Amino acid sequence: MNAAPRSSWPISSRYVTIINKLFQGLSPAQISPGHDEQRFWQELLSLEPDRTFLTRLLSTLSKDECLISHKLVLHALFTVCTVFAADRKGKETSGHAIDTLSIMLHTVLAKNLAGWEVMEIFANSVNEADRVFMEFVGMIADVLGDNNAPEALRHRVLQLAVVFTCSISQLSPGAYLLRRDLFPCIAKVITSPDTQRFTFEASLLLSILANFHKSDAARLNPYLQRIRDTQDTELMRKICWAAGFALDAAVKAYQEISDDSIPTFAKSVGALFTSLLPDRALVMQPLDVPRDFLKTQPIEATVSLLPVFEFLFFNPLFAQVLVDMIHKPSDNKQSAPVPPLAYNILSLSSYVLTHASSSASPRTLAYANLALNTLLVMSENAAIMSVFCKPASSKEAIRLCRQRLPLLPVPSSTRAPICALLDCCVLWLRHNLHKRLDVYTFTTCIWTCYRVIWYLQKERIRLDYDWLELWKAVVDLLGFLSSKLDSLVTTGGIERLVQETIRLLDLALCKADLILPTPTAVHEFIYEVVRSSAVIRKQTLLLELLGQPTSVDRGASLRSDSASNTLSRVLSTAAYYEGKLTSAGTRSAKDAFRTVSKDIEQNGLHSAHNADDTDPPKYAEDVVSFIRVACTDGLALMS
């Protein structure tokens, strides 16, 4: 049999040959006789890593192979690469060492390892873990904090740190990142002119570090304390700047799937002529985006909302920086201007909240929860609300999602940004009423609406807004809960959701004349309450059914009593106007509306409320559960 032609033989590079021999169990002395071990590693790391080959090789190894037959070579590669990565003199070898570490961590830590197994593989034993991993963390800190190190090297080490932090997630070796405070060097990367363009990765790293075992070790996490205490406004501005670009890209990714811009006259005329063409006569632009198109949304860059939330939630100064940047012109005069971060948060939230349940994936629901918690934090902040309640410049229009029916009313270009925040809540309430109900996120949405109305009445601001859209969405939620309770799949919390929704209606009824812009808006609201009285009455039975006397939580019992009183007040108002309609013998909706309007004009708004000016508690909570999604998307961005 003739040998195959030489040209068809598989050709292995020197790098692949050496790596293969290492994983076959050969030592450096056996692979390169006559060379000392230091020279062997020096020569290996001077070669360009074959990323595809190394990734495939390490990915195919089983967990047992990593722990037993290949533990020594994995440990050797990890420790040697850590040493060479710290050597700023060898530009090639340090860069190749960092790339090798990134591939190793990404692939090996994806094997569902326990914390002790990670220590065994990379440190050769748990007893050696302190020394090995502290050298690794020390290398990261030293390179990131070295202003004389090449920018490209610092960037690669920053990405390596993100890969390790995202890959290790909540496993015990992540605690080594808490023992060496990286905040100063991360802040230096963000604020230094030479490296500020890496702010996206740096702020992501900071937020993931701050989330390490946050719920049970918050006092031990130096990054949380640093976020709380920092007064570095330049650091905060850079984070806002980077997040603004990332969220703008995320908004555009939705818009590229379906152009939902509001039609202009020229656009409408152009569309009319286009539709008259023979091959376009029967073509219609779909308003509802097919679910398959949304599987990749939101894009991974949306994870930049996490550091924004962390700073908003923990640091009072960050809110002021956020609003100060609304009217600050962009530093980049050549590229198209990016809307201020505060506006991009509203725009992105509208898309995320509109489509959250379309794919019914845990990831999209996690982003919806993060978005609504961000809106809640903003609504509970007086500095943000003060700016949001003022008319916007037409140049700073907020683009909201119009990709699903029913569409929101077309907004004016100068309406106050707070209207967009309420629109985001309406979009969530409209489009996410499903059998699998994300109760906590709905409750967060209701709390956000409550805080907005509370702020408006406190500041005596009559907001020019399409209030009827909100009232209908709130009533539809109550109707859904009362009619679908038996078939809902939830993790609990329905009773609290009903209670908070009734509280929202009660507050709105009590303060309607202080927040609604016109008498007509007041009439529409009261008429909507009367029209929906049957749905509201069902909440009495619903609360009785949900409020079984098995709970030992005194707070829950007090909330139940308060909710019953609140519901009684709402129903009292509805019953009063129902009596007027009965007396007037109304036969049509138009007559009923006229009767309600006339009574309010003559007698004022009937209310059984006692004014309570006590500030409500703040309900914003940390989004601890988002960390898994953040780590997954962070890794995807580093690949």
QUIMOVEN-V956745 format. One record per backbone hydrogen bond with DSSP energy under -1.0 kcal/mol. NH is the residue of the N-H (numbers start at 1). CO is the residue of the C=O. E is the energy in kcal/mol with one decimal. If there is no record, write none. Layout:
# QUIMOVEN-V956745
nh=NH co=CO e=E
nh=NH co=CO e=E
This chain:
# QUIMOVEN-V956745
nh=8 co=5 e=-1.8
nh=9 co=6 e=-1.4
nh=17 co=13 e=-2.4
nh=18 co=14 e=-2.4
nh=19 co=15 e=-2.5
nh=20 co=16 e=-2.6
nh=21 co=17 e=-2.0
nh=22 co=18 e=-2.2
nh=23 co=19 e=-2.1
nh=25 co=22 e=-1.3
nh=26 co=21 e=-2.1
nh=31 co=27 e=-2.1
nh=32 co=28 e=-2.7
nh=35 co=32 e=-1.8
nh=40 co=36 e=-1.9
nh=41 co=37 e=-2.3
nh=42 co=38 e=-2.2
nh=43 co=39 e=-2.5
nh=44 co=40 e=-2.4
nh=45 co=41 e=-2.7
nh=47 co=44 e=-1.3
nh=51 co=49 e=-1.3
nh=54 co=50 e=-2.8
nh=55 co=51 e=-2.6
nh=56 co=52 e=-2.2
nh=57 co=53 e=-2.8
nh=58 co=54 e=-2.5
nh=59 co=55 e=-2.2
nh=60 co=56 e=-1.6
nh=66 co=62 e=-1.9
nh=67 co=63 e=-1.9
nh=68 co=64 e=-1.9
nh=70 co=65 e=-3.1
nh=74 co=70 e=-2.0
nh=75 co=71 e=-2.6
nh=76 co=72 e=-2.5
nh=77 co=73 e=-2.6
nh=78 co=74 e=-2.2
nh=79 co=75 e=-2.5
nh=80 co=76 e=-2.6
nh=81 co=77 e=-2.5
nh=82 co=78 e=-1.7
nh=83 co=79 e=-1.8
nh=84 co=80 e=-2.5
nh=85 co=81 e=-2.3
nh=86 co=82 e=-1.1
nh=88 co=86 e=-1.1
nh=91 co=89 e=-1.4
nh=94 co=90 e=-2.7
nh=95 co=91 e=-1.7
nh=96 co=92 e=-2.6
nh=97 co=93 e=-2.2
nh=98 co=94 e=-2.1
nh=99 co=95 e=-2.2
nh=100 co=96 e=-2.2
nh=101 co=97 e=-2.3
nh=102 co=98 e=-2.4
nh=103 co=99 e=-2.2
nh=104 co=100 e=-2.6
nh=105 co=101 e=-2.8
nh=106 co=102 e=-2.4
nh=107 co=103 e=-2.3
nh=108 co=104 e=-2.7
nh=109 co=105 e=-1.7
nh=111 co=108 e=-1.5
nh=118 co=114 e=-1.8
nh=119 co=115 e=-1.7
nh=120 co=116 e=-2.2
nh=121 co=117 e=-2.3
nh=122 co=118 e=-2.3
nh=123 co=119 e=-2.2
nh=129 co=126 e=-1.2
nh=132 co=128 e=-2.3
nh=133 co=129 e=-2.8
nh=134 co=130 e=-1.8
nh=135 co=131 e=-1.6
nh=136 co=132 e=-1.8
nh=137 co=133 e=-2.7
nh=138 co=134 e=-2.3
nh=139 co=135 e=-2.2
nh=140 co=136 e=-1.8
nh=141 co=137 e=-2.4
nh=142 co=138 e=-2.7
nh=143 co=139 e=-2.4
nh=144 co=140 e=-2.4
nh=145 co=141 e=-2.0
nh=146 co=143 e=-1.2
nh=149 co=146 e=-1.3
nh=154 co=150 e=-2.3
nh=155 co=151 e=-2.4
nh=156 co=152 e=-2.1
nh=157 co=153 e=-2.3
nh=158 co=154 e=-2.3
nh=159 co=155 e=-2.5
nh=160 co=156 e=-2.2
nh=161 co=157 e=-2.5
nh=162 co=158 e=-2.0
nh=163 co=159 e=-2.5
nh=164 co=160 e=-2.7
nh=165 co=161 e=-2.6
nh=166 co=162 e=-2.9
nh=167 co=163 e=-2.4
nh=168 co=164 e=-2.8
nh=169 co=165 e=-1.3
nh=171 co=168 e=-2.7
nh=174 co=171 e=-2.1
nh=175 co=172 e=-2.2
nh=176 co=173 e=-1.6
nh=177 co=174 e=-1.5
nh=178 co=175 e=-1.4
nh=186 co=182 e=-2.4
nh=187 co=183 e=-3.0
nh=188 co=184 e=-1.9
nh=189 co=185 e=-1.8
nh=190 co=186 e=-1.8
nh=191 co=187 e=-2.4
nh=192 co=188 e=-2.0
nh=195 co=192 e=-1.0
nh=196 co=192 e=-1.4
nh=198 co=195 e=-2.4
nh=199 co=196 e=-1.7
nh=202 co=198 e=-2.2
nh=203 co=199 e=-3.1
nh=204 co=200 e=-1.9
nh=205 co=201 e=-2.6
nh=206 co=202 e=-2.1
nh=207 co=203 e=-2.2
nh=208 co=204 e=-2.2
nh=209 co=205 e=-2.4
nh=210 co=206 e=-2.0
nh=212 co=209 e=-1.5
nh=214 co=211 e=-1.2
nh=217 co=213 e=-1.6
nh=220 co=217 e=-1.1
nh=221 co=218 e=-1.0
nh=225 co=221 e=-1.4
nh=226 co=222 e=-2.3
nh=227 co=223 e=-2.4
nh=228 co=224 e=-2.2
nh=229 co=225 e=-2.3
nh=230 co=226 e=-2.4
nh=233 co=231 e=-1.4
nh=236 co=232 e=-1.7
nh=237 co=233 e=-2.5
nh=238 co=234 e=-2.2
nh=239 co=235 e=-1.9
nh=240 co=236 e=-2.4
nh=241 co=237 e=-2.5
nh=242 co=238 e=-2.6
nh=243 co=239 e=-2.5
nh=244 co=240 e=-2.3
nh=245 co=241 e=-1.6
nh=246 co=242 e=-2.1
nh=247 co=243 e=-2.9
nh=248 co=244 e=-1.9
nh=249 co=245 e=-2.0
nh=250 co=246 e=-1.8
nh=251 co=247 e=-2.3
nh=252 co=248 e=-2.3
nh=253 co=249 e=-1.7
nh=254 co=250 e=-1.2
nh=255 co=251 e=-1.9
nh=256 co=252 e=-2.1
nh=258 co=254 e=-1.3
nh=268 co=264 e=-2.6
nh=269 co=265 e=-2.4
nh=270 co=266 e=-2.4
nh=271 co=267 e=-2.7
nh=272 co=268 e=-2.0
nh=273 co=269 e=-2.3
nh=274 co=270 e=-2.3
nh=275 co=271 e=-2.3
nh=277 co=274 e=-1.4
nh=280 co=277 e=-1.9
nh=283 co=280 e=-1.4
nh=293 co=290 e=-1.1
nh=294 co=291 e=-1.6
nh=297 co=294 e=-1.8
nh=302 co=299 e=-2.1
nh=303 co=300 e=-2.2
nh=304 co=301 e=-1.9
nh=305 co=302 e=-2.3
nh=306 co=303 e=-2.0
nh=308 co=304 e=-1.0
nh=309 co=305 e=-2.4
nh=310 co=306 e=-2.8
nh=311 co=307 e=-2.2
nh=312 co=308 e=-2.5
nh=313 co=309 e=-3.0
nh=314 co=310 e=-2.2
nh=315 co=311 e=-2.5
nh=318 co=315 e=-1.0
nh=321 co=317 e=-1.8
nh=322 co=318 e=-2.6
nh=323 co=319 e=-2.1
nh=324 co=320 e=-2.3
nh=325 co=321 e=-1.4
nh=326 co=323 e=-1.2
nh=344 co=340 e=-2.3
nh=345 co=341 e=-2.5
nh=346 co=342 e=-1.2
nh=347 co=343 e=-2.7
nh=348 co=344 e=-3.0
nh=349 co=345 e=-2.3
nh=350 co=346 e=-1.8
nh=351 co=347 e=-1.3
nh=352 co=348 e=-2.7
nh=353 co=349 e=-3.0
nh=354 co=350 e=-1.5
nh=355 co=351 e=-2.0
nh=358 co=355 e=-1.3
nh=365 co=361 e=-2.0
nh=366 co=362 e=-2.0
nh=367 co=363 e=-2.2
nh=368 co=364 e=-2.0
nh=369 co=365 e=-2.3
nh=370 co=366 e=-2.3
nh=371 co=367 e=-2.8
nh=372 co=368 e=-2.6
nh=373 co=369 e=-2.2
nh=374 co=370 e=-2.0
nh=375 co=371 e=-2.2
nh=376 co=372 e=-2.3
nh=377 co=373 e=-2.4
nh=378 co=374 e=-2.2
nh=379 co=375 e=-2.4
nh=380 co=376 e=-1.5
nh=381 co=378 e=-1.3
nh=385 co=381 e=-2.5
nh=386 co=382 e=-2.3
nh=387 co=383 e=-1.2
nh=388 co=384 e=-2.8
nh=389 co=385 e=-1.7
nh=390 co=387 e=-1.5
nh=396 co=393 e=-2.0
nh=415 co=412 e=-1.0
nh=418 co=388 e=-2.3
nh=419 co=416 e=-1.9
nh=421 co=417 e=-1.6
nh=422 co=418 e=-2.1
nh=423 co=419 e=-2.3
nh=424 co=420 e=-2.0
nh=425 co=421 e=-1.4
nh=426 co=422 e=-2.3
nh=427 co=423 e=-2.7
nh=428 co=424 e=-2.0
nh=429 co=425 e=-2.5
nh=430 co=426 e=-2.4
nh=431 co=427 e=-2.1
nh=434 co=432 e=-1.3
nh=437 co=435 e=-1.2
nh=439 co=437 e=-1.8
nh=442 co=438 e=-1.8
nh=443 co=439 e=-2.5
nh=444 co=440 e=-2.4
nh=445 co=441 e=-2.0
nh=446 co=442 e=-2.2
nh=447 co=443 e=-2.6
nh=448 co=444 e=-2.1
nh=449 co=445 e=-2.1
nh=450 co=446 e=-2.4
nh=451 co=447 e=-2.5
nh=452 co=448 e=-2.1
nh=453 co=449 e=-2.4
nh=454 co=450 e=-2.7
nh=455 co=451 e=-2.5
nh=456 co=452 e=-2.4
nh=457 co=453 e=-2.4
nh=458 co=454 e=-2.2
nh=459 co=455 e=-2.3
nh=461 co=456 e=-2.8
nh=463 co=515 e=-2.1
nh=465 co=463 e=-1.3
nh=467 co=465 e=-2.2
nh=469 co=466 e=-1.4
nh=471 co=467 e=-2.4
nh=472 co=468 e=-2.4
nh=473 co=469 e=-1.7
nh=474 co=470 e=-2.4
nh=475 co=471 e=-2.4
nh=476 co=472 e=-2.5
nh=477 co=473 e=-1.6
nh=478 co=474 e=-1.8
nh=479 co=475 e=-2.6
nh=480 co=476 e=-2.5
nh=481 co=477 e=-2.4
nh=482 co=478 e=-2.2
nh=483 co=479 e=-1.7
nh=484 co=480 e=-2.1
nh=487 co=484 e=-1.3
nh=489 co=435 e=-3.1
nh=497 co=493 e=-2.0
nh=498 co=494 e=-2.6
nh=499 co=495 e=-2.4
nh=500 co=496 e=-2.6
nh=501 co=497 e=-2.1
nh=502 co=498 e=-2.3
nh=503 co=499 e=-2.1
nh=504 co=500 e=-1.9
nh=505 co=501 e=-2.0
nh=506 co=502 e=-2.6
nh=507 co=503 e=-2.6
nh=508 co=504 e=-2.3
nh=509 co=505 e=-2.4
nh=510 co=506 e=-2.4
nh=511 co=507 e=-2.2
nh=514 co=511 e=-1.9
nh=515 co=511 e=-1.3
nh=516 co=512 e=-2.3
nh=522 co=518 e=-1.5
nh=523 co=519 e=-2.6
nh=524 co=520 e=-2.7
nh=525 co=521 e=-1.9
nh=526 co=522 e=-2.4
nh=527 co=523 e=-2.6
nh=528 co=524 e=-2.1
nh=529 co=525 e=-2.1
nh=530 co=526 e=-2.5
nh=531 co=527 e=-3.1
nh=532 co=528 e=-1.6
nh=533 co=530 e=-1.6
nh=536 co=532 e=-2.2
nh=537 co=533 e=-2.6
nh=538 co=534 e=-1.4
nh=539 co=536 e=-1.2
nh=540 co=537 e=-1.7
nh=542 co=538 e=-2.2
nh=543 co=539 e=-2.7
nh=544 co=540 e=-1.9
nh=545 co=541 e=-2.5
nh=546 co=542 e=-2.6
nh=547 co=543 e=-2.5
nh=548 co=546 e=-1.7
nh=550 co=548 e=-1.0
nh=551 co=548 e=-1.0
nh=557 co=553 e=-1.8
nh=558 co=554 e=-2.5
nh=559 co=555 e=-2.3
nh=560 co=556 e=-2.1
nh=561 co=557 e=-2.1
nh=562 co=558 e=-2.4
nh=563 co=559 e=-2.7
nh=564 co=560 e=-2.1
nh=565 co=561 e=-2.0
nh=566 co=562 e=-2.5
nh=567 co=563 e=-2.9
nh=568 co=564 e=-2.1
nh=569 co=565 e=-1.7
nh=570 co=566 e=-2.0
nh=571 co=567 e=-2.7
nh=572 co=568 e=-2.0
nh=573 co=569 e=-1.9
nh=574 co=570 e=-2.2
nh=575 co=571 e=-2.9
nh=576 co=572 e=-2.0
nh=577 co=573 e=-1.7
nh=578 co=574 e=-2.2
nh=579 co=575 e=-2.2
nh=580 co=576 e=-1.4
nh=581 co=577 e=-2.0
nh=582 co=578 e=-2.3
nh=583 co=579 e=-2.4
nh=584 co=580 e=-2.1
nh=586 co=581 e=-1.6
nh=592 co=588 e=-2.3
nh=593 co=589 e=-2.6
nh=594 co=590 e=-2.1
nh=595 co=591 e=-2.3
nh=596 co=592 e=-2.4
nh=597 co=593 e=-2.5
nh=598 co=594 e=-2.3
nh=599 co=595 e=-2.1
nh=600 co=596 e=-2.1
nh=601 co=597 e=-2.3
nh=602 co=598 e=-2.0
nh=603 co=599 e=-3.1
nh=604 co=600 e=-2.0
nh=624 co=622 e=-1.3
nh=626 co=623 e=-1.5
nh=627 co=624 e=-1.4
nh=630 co=626 e=-2.3
nh=631 co=627 e=-2.5
nh=632 co=628 e=-2.2
nh=633 co=629 e=-2.7
nh=634 co=630 e=-2.4
nh=635 co=631 e=-2.3
nh=636 co=632 e=-1.9
nh=637 co=633 e=-1.9
nh=638 co=634 e=-1.2
